[in-house]
Amino acid sequence: MATLFDPIRIGNIELKNRIIMAPMTRSRANDEGIQPPFAAEYYAQRASAGLVITEATNISPMAKGYIRTPGIYTDEQIQSWRPITNSLHARGGKIFLQVFHTGRIALPDFLPEQAQPVAPSAVRAKGQNYTDEGMKEFVMPREITREEIVQTVRDFAAAARNAITAGFDGVELHSASGYIVQQFLSTNANLRTDEYGGSIENRTRFLFEVLDAMIAAVGSERVGVKFSPRIPFNDNEETDAEVVYPYILERLNQRNMAYIHVADYTGGDWHAKLYPIYQGVYFAGSGFTKESGAALLEQGGADAIVYGTKLLANPDLPERFRRNAPLNEPDQSTFYVPGEHGYTDYPTLEGTLSSPI
Ligand SMILES: Cc1cc2nc3c(=O)[nH]c(=O)nc-3n(C[C@H](O)[C@H](O)[C@H](O)COP(=O)(O)O)c2cc1C
């Protein structure tokens, strides 16, 4: 059985180990969604992971749900990713861009001309989102029209194409965390009565339209997708998730994608339920330690393990795992603030060892 340090093939590329960096929003971009030059250093520092998956990136102006999040729909945004993909590749790493649209989780504060967010249905999410003026309640979205659905599918495909132009090895569709794709899957955010709502076939229609458009744009071997069944976040409710996700995975078996990424935030047994169904490469994420990740690989319960906060705080996580070295603790106060502190200045083992006592 595999270990964390064994290579694995996804699509047409080889990952040097099975320690995957989780997508993590860091809110260091400017208001135009352009990454700062020091983002290249942050990502390149983590190039020893088998694969780096970037923070969620907006596919269009209407996608934006968080302050200072990057985009991949203007030339300037695309160019700002170039130093990131170049420096990561120069250090022997591989990198996928995670793309998303936040749907009803967006606040007018982030949208063009304070627009009302769009969502499968006009159902307001309970909860709040953070802004520079503090926490704000989610707002009532308006139901996205059929024409806008067609345009959003096109936007996802264009984002995938732009990611390849920017030098990424592939793209990950964010179908998790209660954003627009999962809003279509959900039983409380999607109350539509047309072909995008109601039955499982209808509620999964948007997901497959988006995935198939991305696959047509860049090839199935360069497309991955993230799921978080029943995540208790962003007011997501999926009363029939036990049927929906096996249905999705069985249909994905026909698509030969780079990988699927499942983050189980429920503390339940989603990996045990889903891994046997999926025939391609399966990444398991959320809450893993070195030991629990290694154990899952050893038991044949996943193909690679995704680490979030541990890689955020430990740029050299694979080396620390190898040496059984202690880990830096993540500093939550710097997760989403501008600047390099808490971003590019977590010490490596090497740095720690060679620093003056
Ligand atoms: C600061 C931070 C930002 C995150 N942003 C994203 C994101 O942009 N996209 C996403 O899919 N998940 C995001 N997540 C969730 C992580 O990808 C991961 O699933 C989560 O941290 C659980 O893994 P862990 O226990 O190894 O940290 C974020 C997590 C953190 C801590």
The ligand as an SDF file (V2000), in Angstrom:
LIG
                    3D

 31 33  0  0  0  0  0  0  0  0999 V2000
   -7.3550   30.0940    5.8660 C   0  0  0  0  0  0  0  0  0  0  0  0
   -8.1790   29.0630    5.1400 C   0  0  0  0  0  0  0  0  0  0  0  0
   -8.7310   29.3640    3.9090 C   0  0  0  0  0  0  0  0  0  0  0  0
   -9.4540   28.4080    3.1930 C   0  0  0  0  0  0  0  0  0  0  0  0
   -9.8970   28.7000    1.9390 N   0  0  0  0  0  0  0  0  0  0  0  0
  -10.4060   27.7170    1.1560 C   0  0  0  0  0  0  0  0  0  0  0  0
  -10.6270   27.9420   -0.2250 C   0  0  0  0  0  0  0  0  0  0  0  0
  -10.3550   29.0190   -0.7740 O   0  0  0  0  0  0  0  0  0  0  0  0
  -11.1410   26.9120   -0.9520 N   0  0  0  0  0  0  0  0  0  0  0  0
  -11.4330   25.6960   -0.3930 C   0  0  0  0  0  0  0  0  0  0  0  0
  -11.8830   24.7970   -1.1010 O   0  0  0  0  0  0  0  0  0  0  0  0
  -11.2100   25.4570    0.9060 N   0  0  0  0  0  0  0  0  0  0  0  0
  -10.6840   26.4290    1.6890 C   0  0  0  0  0  0  0  0  0  0  0  0
  -10.3570   26.1520    2.9880 N   0  0  0  0  0  0  0  0  0  0  0  0
  -10.5300   24.7830    3.5120 C   0  0  0  0  0  0  0  0  0  0  0  0
   -9.2400   23.9770    3.2960 C   0  0  0  0  0  0  0  0  0  0  0  0
   -9.0650   23.7170    1.9110 O   0  0  0  0  0  0  0  0  0  0  0  0
   -9.2820   22.6210    4.0310 C   0  0  0  0  0  0  0  0  0  0  0  0
  -10.3040   21.8350    3.5050 O   0  0  0  0  0  0  0  0  0  0  0  0
   -9.4970   22.8210    5.5070 C   0  0  0  0  0  0  0  0  0  0  0  0
   -8.5250   23.6960    6.0240 O   0  0  0  0  0  0  0  0  0  0  0  0
   -9.4130   21.4940    6.2800 C   0  0  0  0  0  0  0  0  0  0  0  0
   -8.1540   20.9110    6.1560 O   0  0  0  0  0  0  0  0  0  0  0  0
   -7.0980   20.9600    7.3820 P   0  0  0  0  0  0  0  0  0  0  0  0
   -7.7870   20.3380    8.5720 O   0  0  0  0  0  0  0  0  0  0  0  0
   -5.9340   20.1440    6.8940 O   0  0  0  0  0  0  0  0  0  0  0  0
   -6.7400   22.3860    7.6310 O   0  0  0  0  0  0  0  0  0  0  0  0
   -9.6720   27.1150    3.7490 C   0  0  0  0  0  0  0  0  0  0  0  0
   -9.1400   26.8320    5.0170 C   0  0  0  0  0  0  0  0  0  0  0  0
   -8.4010   27.7710    5.7030 C   0  0  0  0  0  0  0  0  0  0  0  0
   -7.7920   27.4070    7.0390 C   0  0  0  0  0  0  0  0  0  0  0  0
  1  2  1  0
  2  3  1  0
  2 30  2  0
  3  4  2  0
  4  5  1  0
  4 28  1  0
  5  6  2  0
  6  7  1  0
  6 13  1  0
  7  8  2  0
  7  9  1  0
  9 10  1  0
 10 11  2  0
 10 12  1  0
 12 13  2  0
 13 14  1  0
 14 15  1  0
 14 28  1  0
 15 16  1  0
 16 17  1  0
 16 18  1  0
 18 19  1  0
 18 20  1  0
 20 21  1  0
 20 22  1  0
 22 23  1  0
 23 24  1  0
 24 25  2  0
 24 26  1  0
 24 27  1  0
 28 29  2  0
 29 30  1  0
 30 31  1  0
M  END
$$$$
